[in-house]
Amino acid sequence: PTAPAHDLDRGGWLHVDGDDDPYLCRDPETRQLATCPWERPPDALLSCDASGCHGDYDFGDNDPDYDRHLHGAAGPSCYACHDQVWSDKKVR
């Protein structure tokens, strides 16, 4: 996604700055990593597990002991980045 930009290469996979602390959000003013608020922040400030791609954390309805994870959720389509249908068929 464009916000936040995934522009750090980690072994061929693109990550966001701050990926070493994936459960922290960013402070809207300083952009520093901080404890996530109860209200859902803008997409560019989300924690990795609440981005809709890597986890399913839902702001406001979960207690502090909610089992947060990075096992995937309703991530974007491949075509969010790739503008053509990919195929295993070989071109002759």
Contacts in CASP RR format, 6 or more apart in sequence:
PFRMAT RR
TARGET T0000
AUTHOR 0000-0000-0000
METHOD contacts of the structure
MODEL  1
PTAPAHDLDRGGWLHVDGDDDPYLCRDPETRQLATCPWERPPDALLSCDA
SGCHGDYDFGDNDPDYDRHLHGAAGPSCYACHDQVWSDKKVR
1 43 0 8 1.000
1 51 0 8 1.000
1 53 0 8 1.000
1 76 0 8 1.000
1 80 0 8 1.000
3 42 0 8 1.000
3 43 0 8 1.000
3 44 0 8 1.000
4 16 0 8 1.000
4 17 0 8 1.000
4 26 0 8 1.000
4 43 0 8 1.000
4 44 0 8 1.000
4 45 0 8 1.000
4 46 0 8 1.000
5 16 0 8 1.000
6 14 0 8 1.000
6 15 0 8 1.000
6 16 0 8 1.000
7 14 0 8 1.000
7 16 0 8 1.000
8 14 0 8 1.000
8 15 0 8 1.000
8 16 0 8 1.000
8 17 0 8 1.000
8 19 0 8 1.000
9 15 0 8 1.000
10 19 0 8 1.000
16 48 0 8 1.000
18 24 0 8 1.000
18 33 0 8 1.000
19 48 0 8 1.000
21 33 0 8 1.000
22 47 0 8 1.000
22 48 0 8 1.000
22 49 0 8 1.000
22 54 0 8 1.000
22 70 0 8 1.000
23 36 0 8 1.000
23 47 0 8 1.000
23 48 0 8 1.000
23 49 0 8 1.000
23 68 0 8 1.000
24 33 0 8 1.000
24 34 0 8 1.000
24 35 0 8 1.000
24 36 0 8 1.000
24 47 0 8 1.000
25 33 0 8 1.000
25 34 0 8 1.000
25 35 0 8 1.000
25 36 0 8 1.000
25 37 0 8 1.000
25 41 0 8 1.000
25 45 0 8 1.000
25 46 0 8 1.000
25 47 0 8 1.000
25 50 0 8 1.000
26 32 0 8 1.000
26 33 0 8 1.000
26 34 0 8 1.000
26 41 0 8 1.000
26 44 0 8 1.000
26 45 0 8 1.000
27 33 0 8 1.000
27 34 0 8 1.000
27 45 0 8 1.000
28 41 0 8 1.000
28 42 0 8 1.000
28 45 0 8 1.000
31 45 0 8 1.000
36 47 0 8 1.000
36 50 0 8 1.000
36 57 0 8 1.000
36 59 0 8 1.000
37 59 0 8 1.000
38 59 0 8 1.000
38 60 0 8 1.000
39 59 0 8 1.000
39 60 0 8 1.000
40 46 0 8 1.000
40 50 0 8 1.000
40 59 0 8 1.000
40 60 0 8 1.000
41 59 0 8 1.000
43 51 0 8 1.000
47 57 0 8 1.000
48 54 0 8 1.000
48 55 0 8 1.000
48 70 0 8 1.000
49 55 0 8 1.000
49 56 0 8 1.000
49 57 0 8 1.000
49 68 0 8 1.000
49 69 0 8 1.000
49 70 0 8 1.000
50 57 0 8 1.000
50 58 0 8 1.000
50 59 0 8 1.000
52 72 0 8 1.000
52 73 0 8 1.000
52 74 0 8 1.000
52 75 0 8 1.000
53 72 0 8 1.000
53 73 0 8 1.000
53 75 0 8 1.000
53 76 0 8 1.000
54 70 0 8 1.000
54 71 0 8 1.000
54 72 0 8 1.000
54 73 0 8 1.000
55 68 0 8 1.000
55 69 0 8 1.000
55 70 0 8 1.000
55 71 0 8 1.000
55 72 0 8 1.000
55 73 0 8 1.000
56 69 0 8 1.000
56 72 0 8 1.000
56 73 0 8 1.000
57 66 0 8 1.000
57 68 0 8 1.000
78 86 0 8 1.000
END
